[in-house]
Amino acid sequence: MSAPSVTPATSTPKTSTRPRLFTPGPVEIPVRILRAMSGIQPHHRTDAFRAVFKKVSEDLQWLHQTKGEVLIIAASGTGALEAAVVNFMSKTDKALVLVGGKFGERWANICKAYGVPYETIEVPWGHAIDPAAVDAKLAADAAITTVLGTQSETSTATVYDIQALAKVAKARGKRFVVDAITGVGVHPLPQDEWGVDVVITGSQKGLMSPPGLATVSIAPWALDAIEGEKLPRFYWDLRKARKNLPAGESAWTPPVSLMYAVGEAITMMREEGLENVHSRHSRLGAATRAGAQALGFTLFSKSPANGVTALEPPAGVDASGLVKRLRDTHGITIAGGQDHMKGKMIRIGHMGSYDLSDIYVVLGALEECVNALGHKGTGAIEAARKGWEHA
């Protein structure tokens, strides 16, 4: 029998044997959180787990800086967005949806699915929402009851001025519901102080945990807004979640292991200090932007977020080729662009437990890739160091 034929290698072998995630979520999970999840899990209707549930709920209040209630559901962040719509809106309400990317569009799509009337304020991708435009829209349309917005638009790596937007909504007597899925644990959002009625987040971003747990944080003055007849709701009925909260239980089977993960994540944030967490992310964003620009990349966002950086590659360098080479050669996974930016943009995530050395890793690999793909670029690491120091 003849020996099997061997196909020659056609790609450069990986320089790293450990896969690394630099996506806008899920993010890399710290060892401490993996350990917290790895123990034998109690049944969710036991006193042992009820104590965990209560503790994590209180920790989430600390994270959101609210005296209201943080309701936990087993879902991705989109499930929490839908829960917010069906619990705070009705077919007689009207929403103002702030759209500057895929996740602003998601708010509109959920409203459309439930027959909720809505208007939009749309800005080009990469631009932030102007609070003055929101104020003008609210002044012109008294039927609007609720503003649906986003803190950090993941598809464009753009951060919005939530404090200013909340001030506008409150002055007009409107409810403000914020998708902060890539905002919480990255950018400041003191819910009660800023007057934000509802804040939504998910476990797989700034909370450094696997996906599958989402939260709806309701400010104390907005708690009763979920009562009464709204849109059809069963699994997403937050009244059930609120009723079970004092007992340390969820209405439905909770993601038990993720409760331990999120609890450990918030313990880590407490140890670091929330202000320091936000400051570190500010430095991570500055370092990434500076290093990438040194290589010839252009920032896509006019109001860059600190949890993810969107970049247009140098002329002649294919964005999809960069994503592929980073993965195949360096074991590093980043994200590309979405919709009309597919193949034109890369997105590097750096939210969670990342530090400057992690930014050096991804930028060093990115420098190798752009040179391999025909663009001469150097100086990423030194530029990142300066960006970190001056942030």
Buried (B, 14 or more C-beta within 10 A) or exposed (E): EEEEEEEEEEEEEBEEEEEBBBBBBBBBBBEBBEEBBEEEBBEBEEEEBBEBBBBBBEBBBEBBBBEBBBBBBBBBBBBBBBBBBBBBBBEEBBBBBBBBBBBBBBBBBBBEEBEBBBBBBBBEBBBBBBBEEBBEBBEEEEEBBBBBBBBBBBBBBBBBBBBBBBBBBBEBEBBBBBBBBBBBBBBBBBBBEBBBBBBBBBBBBBBBBBBBBBBBBBBEEBBEBBEEEBBEBEBBBBBBBBEBBEEBBBBBEBBBBBBBBBBBBBBBBEEBEBEEBBBBBBBBBBBBBBBBBBBBBEBBBEBBBBBBBBBBBBEEBBBBBBBBBBBEBBBBBBBBBBEEBEEBBBBBBBBBBBEBEBBBBBBBBBBBBBBBBEBEBEBBBEBBBBBBEEB
